[in-house]
């Protein structure tokens, strides 16, 4: 009898433990939940973290992420309004703000990702079809003066009406309005990368190369013109400097010759005889070498000077 009672108590305790365990659940901080009864939602969604209760074995709990989630789209080949095919690589951030509505419409996050693929990709395609390529390449605050394209003619500069930032915001606003019905908040949409398809890319590169060559040729021609102007000015300045220096040298040489003549005249006037003697010696010193034999006549001035010294 005691064994039967003990067995019954154990069964009751285990049953109570199972009831309590199935009637209690813990909601993490990064989760939100919807309580369902036989597959139908019961009450309001549970969004506050902590220890929660439900009817054991009758009610179930479906958890949903409360954090911001990432959506990454596949690069799509889309034609722009000016008939240029490009690859658009976009990304977005979203979160579940109404778990009850999300559960009723999406059921799972994987299905929500598929719905976002259709909505965001379709919205991006519409905006790409309606705008020229330059609107996705340039930012909204782009100005021609911000880049070194002064060599391009004004007619060659493509002006931006909206720009990539404004178009991204417009895509976000339109897509966010659509996904709101699924209990989803679209935080933002960003165009991560815009690139040409291979065939267009080759043509664009060829055009860029030819454009840069034209700019380089224009710069070279301007450089050659500046070089010729600088060299001409340098030659003119050099001739002016040489002419001025030659004129000044002639003036100084004339003044020096005049001073020398004046000094010679003063010296000659003081002692004409000694001056003649000195000049005669200078002339012989300049004309005679070490191995030179000198033959003088009796009427030579030097002979007369030497004869006077012997006396």
C-alpha positions in Angstrom: 0.0 0.0 0.0 2.8 2.4 0.9 4.5 1.7 -2.5 1.3 2.6 -4.3 0.9 5.9 -2.4 4.6 6.7 -3.1 4.2 6.0 -6.8 1.1 8.2 -7.0 2.9 11.1 -5.2 5.8 10.8 -7.5 3.5 10.9 -10.5 1.6 13.9 -9.2 4.8 15.8 -8.4 6.2 15.1 -11.9 2.9 16.1 -13.5 2.8 19.4 -11.4 6.4 20.0 -12.5 5.5 19.6 -16.1 2.5 21.8 -15.8 4.6 24.5 -14.1 7.4 24.2 -16.6 5.1 24.4 -19.6 3.2 27.3 -18.1 6.3 29.5 -17.6 8.6 31.0 -20.2 11.4 33.6 -20.1 11.4 36.4 -22.8 15.0 37.5 -23.6 15.8 41.2 -24.0 16.2 41.0 -27.7 13.0 39.1 -28.4 9.3 39.7 -28.5 6.6 37.1 -28.5 3.0 36.3 -29.5 1.0 33.8 -27.4 -1.3 31.5 -29.4 -4.0 29.1 -28.4 -4.7 26.3 -30.8 -2.9 28.4 -33.5 -4.8 31.6 -32.9 -3.2 34.7 -31.2 -4.3 35.4 -27.6 -4.0 38.8 -26.1 -1.5 41.5 -26.9 2.1 40.8 -28.1 4.6 40.5 -25.3 7.5 42.9 -25.7 8.8 43.4 -22.2 11.6 41.0 -21.2 11.3 38.8 -18.1 9.5 35.8 -16.6 6.1 35.2 -18.3 3.2 32.8 -17.8 0.8 31.0 -20.1 -1.8 28.3 -20.0 0.1 25.0 -19.9 -0.2 22.6 -22.9 -2.9 24.8 -24.4 -1.0 27.9 -25.3 2.2 28.2 -27.3 4.7 31.1 -27.6 6.2 32.3 -31.0 9.3 34.4 -30.7 10.3 37.2 -33.0 13.5 39.3 -33.2 13.3 42.8 -31.7 16.7 44.0 -33.1 17.3 45.7 -36.4 17.8 43.2 -39.2 19.7 43.5 -42.4 18.3 43.0 -45.9 20.8 42.5 -48.7 19.5 42.4 -52.2 21.0 40.6 -55.2 22.6 43.0 -57.8 20.1 43.6 -60.6 20.7 44.6 -64.2 18.4 47.6 -64.7 18.1 50.1 -67.6 18.1 53.8 -66.7 16.0 56.4 -68.5 18.9 57.2 -70.8 19.0 53.6 -71.9 22.2 52.6 -69.9 22.2 49.2 -68.3 23.6 49.2 -64.8 24.0 46.8 -61.8 22.4 48.1 -58.7 23.5 46.6 -55.4 21.3 47.8 -52.5 21.0 47.1 -48.8 18.4 48.0 -46.2 17.7 47.7 -42.4 14.4 46.7 -41.0 12.7 45.5 -37.8 9.5 44.0 -36.6 7.4 46.6 -34.7 4.1 44.8 -34.7 4.7 41.1 -34.0 1.0 40.2 -34.1 0.5 41.6 -37.5 3.9 40.3 -38.7 2.9 36.8 -37.5 -0.5 36.9 -39.3 1.0 38.1 -42.6 4.6 36.8 -42.7 4.8 34.0 -40.1 8.6 33.8 -40.4 11.5 36.1 -40.9 12.6 34.1 -43.9 9.3 34.8 -45.7 9.6 38.4 -44.7 13.0 38.6 -46.4 11.4 37.3 -49.6 8.7 39.9 -49.5 11.2 42.6 -48.9 13.1 41.3 -52.0 10.1 41.9 -54.1 9.1 45.2 -52.6 12.5 46.9 -52.4 13.8 45.5 -55.7 10.7 46.6 -57.5 10.8 50.1 -56.0 14.5 50.5 -57.0 13.7 49.3 -60.5 11.0 51.9 -60.9 13.2 54.7 -59.8 16.1 53.6 -62.0 13.8 53.4 -65.0 12.6 56.9 -64.3 16.0 58.7 -63.9 19.2 59.1 -65.8 22.4 57.4 -64.8 24.0 60.6 -63.5 21.4 60.8 -60.8 22.7 57.6 -59.2 26.4 58.4 -59.8 26.5 61.8 -58.3 25.5 62.8 -54.7 22.8 65.4 -54.1 25.2 68.2 -53.2 27.6 67.6 -56.1 28.8 70.6 -58.0 31.1 70.8 -61.0 33.4 73.1 -59.2 34.0 70.4 -56.6 35.9 68.3 -59.1 38.7 69.2 -61.4 36.8 69.2 -64.7 37.5 72.8 -65.7 38.8 71.5 -69.0 35.4 70.2 -70.0 33.0 72.4 -71.9 29.9 73.5 -70.0 27.7 71.6 -72.5 29.5 68.4 -71.6 28.8 68.6 -67.8 25.7 66.6 -66.8 23.7 68.5 -64.2 22.2 66.6 -61.3 18.5 67.2 -60.4 18.0 64.8 -57.5 21.2 62.9 -56.8 21.8 59.5 -55.2 21.0 60.5 -51.6 17.6 62.0 -52.5 16.7 59.0 -54.7 17.7 56.7 -51.8 15.4 58.6 -49.5 12.5 58.4 -52.0 13.0 54.7 -52.4 13.0 54.3 -48.6 9.8 56.3 -48.2 7.9 54.4 -50.9 9.0 51.0 -49.7 8.4 51.8 -46.1 4.8 52.8 -46.8 4.2 49.4 -48.4 5.8 47.2 -45.7 4.0 49.0 -42.9 1.0 46.7 -43.5 3.1 43.7 -42.5 4.1 45.0 -39.1 7.6 45.9 -40.4 9.4 49.3 -40.1 11.9 49.9 -42.8 14.7 51.9 -41.2 16.6 52.9 -44.3 17.5 51.9 -47.8 21.0 52.5 -49.3 22.4 52.1 -52.8 25.6 50.3 -51.9 27.0 50.1 -55.4 26.2 51.2 -58.9 28.2 49.7 -61.7 27.9 49.4 -65.5 27.4 46.0 -67.1 30.5 44.7 -68.9 29.6 45.8 -72.4 28.7 49.3 -71.3 31.7 49.5 -69.0 34.1 49.0 -71.9 32.5 51.8 -73.9 32.6 54.1 -70.8 36.3 53.3 -70.2 37.1 54.0 -73.9 35.2 57.3 -73.7 37.0 58.2 -70.4 40.4 57.4 -72.0 39.7 59.5 -75.1 38.4 62.4 -73.0 41.5 62.3 -70.8 43.7 62.2 -73.9 41.9 65.3 -75.3 42.3 67.1 -72.0 46.0 66.1 -71.9 46.6 67.4 -75.4 44.9 70.7 -74.5 47.1 71.0 -71.4 50.2 70.2 -73.5 49.3 72.9 -76.1 48.7 75.4 -73.3 52.0 74.4 -71.7 53.9 74.8 -74.9 52.3 78.2 -75.4 53.3 79.3 -71.9 56.8 77.9 -72.4 57.3 79.9 -75.6 56.0 83.0 -73.9 58.3 82.5 -70.9 61.4 81.8 -73.1 60.6 84.9 -75.3 60.4 87.0 -72.2 63.6 85.5 -70.8 65.5 86.2 -74.1 64.2 89.8 -74.1 65.2 90.3 -70.5 68.6 88.7 -71.1 69.3 91.0 -74.1 68.3 94.0 -72.0 70.6 93.0 -69.2 73.5 92.3 -71.6 72.9 95.6 -73.3 72.8 97.5 -70.1 75.9 95.7 -68.8 77.9 96.4 -72.0 76.9 100.0 -71.9 77.9 100.3 -68.3 81.2 98.5 -69.0 82.0 100.9 -71.9 81.3 103.8 -69.6 83.5 102.5 -66.9 86.3 101.6 -69.4 86.2 105.1 -70.8 86.4 106.6 -67.3 89.3 104.4 -66.4 91.2 105.3 -69.6 90.6 109.0 -68.9 91.9 108.6 -65.3 94.9 106.6 -66.6 95.7 109.3 -69.2 95.4 112.0 -66.5 97.7 110.1 -64.2 100.2 109.6 -66.9 100.1 113.2 -67.8 100.6 114.3 -64.3 103.6 111.9 -63.9 105.1 113.1 -67.1 104.8 116.7 -66.2 106.6 116.2 -62.9 109.8 114.6 -64.4 109.6 114.1 -68.2 113.1 112.6 -68.4 112.5 109.9 -65.8 109.2 109.1 -67.3 110.7 108.6 -70.8 113.4 106.4 -69.2 110.9 104.3 -67.2 108.7 103.7 -70.3 111.8 102.7 -72.3 112.6 100.1 -69.7 109.1 98.8 -69.7 109.2 98.4 -73.5 112.5 96.4 -73.4 111.2 94.3 -70.5 108.2 93.4 -72.6 110.2 92.6 -75.7 113.4 90.9 -74.4 113.6 87.4 -73.0 116.3 85.6 -71.0 118.2 84.3 -74.0 117.9 87.4 -76.1 121.0 89.3 -77.3 120.5 93.0 -77.5 122.5 95.1 -80.1 122.2 98.8 -79.5 123.2 101.6 -81.8 124.9 104.7 -80.5 121.8 106.8 -81.2 119.4 104.5 -79.3 117.7 106.1 -76.3 118.4 103.2 -74.1 122.1 103.3 -75.0 122.2 106.9 -74.1 120.6 106.1 -70.7 123.0 103.4 -70.0 126.0 105.5 -71.1 124.8 108.2 -68.7 124.7 105.7 -65.8 128.3 104.6 -66.5 129.5 108.2 -66.0 
